[in-house]
Amino acid sequence: MVRVLDVVLSVVGLVLFAPILVIIYVVGLFDTGSPIFRQERVGRNQKPFILVKFRTMRIGTAAVASHLADGDAITPMGRFMRRTKLDELPQLWNVLTGDMSLVGPRPGLFNQQELLEARARYGVFTVRPGITGLAQVNGVDMSTPELLAETDARMLAEISVRNYCRLIIHTVLGGGRGDAVGGL
């Protein structure tokens, strides 16, 4: 049932937000010169996939977890997009193609060894990673890998259509703060 909701809601989201996606893309051309950001992330069963987002940091910024990134690398437009979560909209494509779900553990990087190990212990890799989840709406980010893996596991144990919808609504209404960047 969740996969059906993912497909329907991602199609609806891509259609409804198409004008916003185009505007952000054009503004991003002036902001960074390359508005689309692609990065290999850890997916279901620890298989790699390419995550698609709007670029919020300058080109050439180190590929590290957000909390380890240099806060000065974020562009002014990037700050706005991170605060409003608009940088996440292209991930609706990842949801539609089956690499991600709307709700699930945020996909980490392969160089986040502590997080990978904790998530493996908690069985978090058995599901598709998500755009949002329990950790995100509660302000738990990748700077606390053990707590993040525990929170992800709790979300998976309690997931239902009702909780899935509740987490999406909470996110759309501005719940959570996103990943901290460089201690910001």
C-alpha positions as CSV (number, residue, x, y, z in Angstrom):
1,M,0.0,0.0,0.0
2,V,2.9,2.4,0.8
3,R,4.4,1.9,-2.7
4,V,1.1,2.8,-4.3
5,L,0.9,6.0,-2.2
6,D,4.5,6.8,-3.1
7,V,3.8,6.5,-6.8
8,V,0.5,8.4,-6.7
9,L,1.7,11.2,-4.4
10,S,5.0,11.6,-6.3
11,V,3.2,11.9,-9.6
12,V,0.8,14.4,-8.1
13,G,3.7,16.3,-6.5
14,L,5.7,16.5,-9.7
15,V,2.7,17.8,-11.7
16,L,1.6,20.3,-9.0
17,F,5.1,21.6,-8.3
18,A,6.3,21.6,-11.9
19,P,6.1,25.4,-12.1
20,I,8.1,25.8,-8.9
21,L,10.6,23.2,-10.1
22,V,11.2,25.2,-13.2
23,I,11.5,28.5,-11.4
24,I,14.0,27.0,-8.9
25,Y,16.0,25.5,-11.7
26,V,16.3,28.8,-13.6
27,V,17.2,30.7,-10.4
28,G,19.7,28.0,-9.6
29,L,21.4,28.6,-12.9
30,F,22.2,32.1,-11.7
31,D,23.0,31.0,-8.1
32,T,25.4,28.1,-8.8
33,G,25.5,27.6,-12.5
34,S,24.4,24.0,-12.0
35,P,21.1,23.8,-10.1
36,I,20.8,20.0,-10.0
37,F,22.8,18.0,-7.5
38,R,23.3,14.3,-8.0
39,Q,25.0,12.1,-5.4
40,E,25.5,8.4,-4.8
41,R,23.7,7.4,-1.6
42,V,23.0,4.2,0.3
43,G,19.7,2.7,-0.6
44,R,17.6,-0.3,0.2
45,N,19.7,-3.3,1.1
46,Q,22.7,-1.0,1.1
47,K,22.6,-0.8,-2.7
48,P,23.8,2.5,-4.2
49,F,21.4,4.9,-6.0
50,I,21.7,8.4,-7.3
51,L,19.9,10.9,-5.2
52,V,18.6,14.1,-7.1
53,K,18.2,17.4,-5.3
54,F,18.5,21.1,-6.0
55,R,22.0,22.3,-5.3
56,T,22.3,24.4,-2.2
57,M,26.1,24.5,-1.8
58,R,28.8,25.8,-4.1
59,I,30.2,23.4,-6.7
60,G,33.2,21.6,-5.4
61,T,32.0,21.3,-1.8
62,A,33.3,18.2,-0.1
63,A,31.0,15.1,-0.2
64,V,30.5,14.8,3.5
65,A,27.5,14.6,5.8
66,S,25.7,18.0,6.1
67,H,26.8,18.5,9.7
68,L,30.5,18.2,8.6
69,A,30.1,20.5,5.6
70,D,31.4,24.1,5.7
71,G,28.5,26.4,6.4
72,D,30.1,29.1,4.2
73,A,29.6,26.7,1.2
74,I,25.8,27.3,1.3
75,T,24.6,29.8,-1.2
76,P,22.0,32.5,-0.2
77,M,19.4,30.7,-2.4
78,G,20.6,27.4,-0.8
79,R,19.8,28.7,2.7
80,F,16.3,29.6,1.6
81,M,15.8,26.2,-0.1
82,R,17.1,24.3,2.9
83,R,14.9,26.2,5.3
84,T,11.8,25.7,3.2
85,K,12.8,22.2,2.1
86,L,12.4,23.1,-1.5
87,D,15.8,21.5,-2.3
88,E,14.1,18.1,-1.7
89,L,11.5,18.4,-4.4
90,P,13.5,16.7,-7.1
91,Q,13.6,13.6,-4.9
92,L,10.0,13.0,-5.9
93,W,11.6,11.6,-9.1
94,N,13.6,9.2,-6.9
95,V,10.3,8.1,-5.3
96,L,8.6,7.6,-8.6
97,T,11.5,5.5,-9.9
98,G,11.4,3.3,-6.8
99,D,14.8,4.3,-5.3
100,M,13.1,6.1,-2.4
101,S,9.9,6.4,-0.5
102,L,8.2,9.6,0.7
103,V,8.6,8.3,4.2
104,G,11.7,6.4,5.4
105,P,15.2,6.8,6.8
106,R,17.1,9.6,5.1
107,P,19.7,8.1,2.7
108,G,23.2,8.5,4.0
109,L,26.6,8.5,2.3
110,F,28.8,5.4,1.9
111,N,31.5,7.2,3.9
112,Q,29.3,7.5,7.0
113,Q,30.6,4.3,8.5
114,E,29.2,4.8,12.0
115,L,25.7,5.4,10.6
116,L,26.0,2.5,8.2
117,E,26.9,0.1,11.0
118,A,24.2,1.4,13.4
119,R,21.5,1.2,10.7
120,A,22.7,-2.4,9.8
121,R,22.3,-3.4,13.4
122,Y,18.8,-2.0,13.6
123,G,17.7,-3.5,10.3
124,V,17.0,-0.1,8.7
125,F,18.3,-1.1,5.3
126,T,15.4,-3.4,4.6
127,V,13.3,-0.5,3.4
128,R,13.6,2.3,0.8
129,P,15.2,5.5,2.2
130,G,12.8,8.4,2.4
131,I,12.5,12.1,1.8
132,T,11.1,12.5,5.4
133,G,10.7,10.4,8.5
134,L,10.4,10.4,12.2
135,A,13.9,11.6,12.8
136,Q,13.5,14.5,10.4
137,V,10.3,15.8,12.0
138,N,11.9,15.5,15.5
139,G,15.2,17.3,14.6
140,V,17.4,14.2,14.8
141,D,20.1,14.4,12.2
142,M,23.1,12.6,10.9
143,S,25.4,14.2,13.6
144,T,24.0,11.6,16.1
145,P,24.3,8.3,14.1
146,E,23.2,5.9,16.9
147,L,20.2,8.0,17.9
148,L,19.3,8.4,14.2
149,A,19.4,4.7,13.6
150,E,17.3,4.0,16.7
151,T,14.7,6.6,15.6
152,D,14.6,5.1,12.1
153,A,14.1,1.7,13.6
154,R,11.3,3.0,15.8
155,M,9.6,4.6,12.8
156,L,9.8,1.3,10.9
157,A,8.3,-0.6,13.8
158,E,5.4,1.8,14.0
159,I,4.8,2.5,10.3
160,S,1.2,2.4,9.1
161,V,-0.7,4.3,6.4
162,R,-1.9,6.7,9.1
163,N,1.7,7.3,10.4
164,Y,3.0,7.6,6.8
165,C,0.4,10.3,6.1
166,R,1.0,12.0,9.4
167,L,4.7,12.3,8.8
168,I,4.2,13.7,5.3
169,I,1.7,16.3,6.6
170,H,4.0,17.2,9.5
171,T,6.8,17.8,7.0
172,V,4.7,19.8,4.6
173,L,3.6,22.0,7.5
174,G,7.2,22.8,8.4
175,G,8.0,20.1,11.0
176,G,11.6,19.5,11.7
177,R,14.6,21.6,10.9
178,G,16.6,19.5,8.4
179,D,20.2,18.5,8.8
180,A,22.5,20.9,10.5
181,V,25.3,22.2,8.3
182,G,28.7,22.9,9.7
183,G,27.4,23.4,13.2
184,L,24.8,26.0,12.0
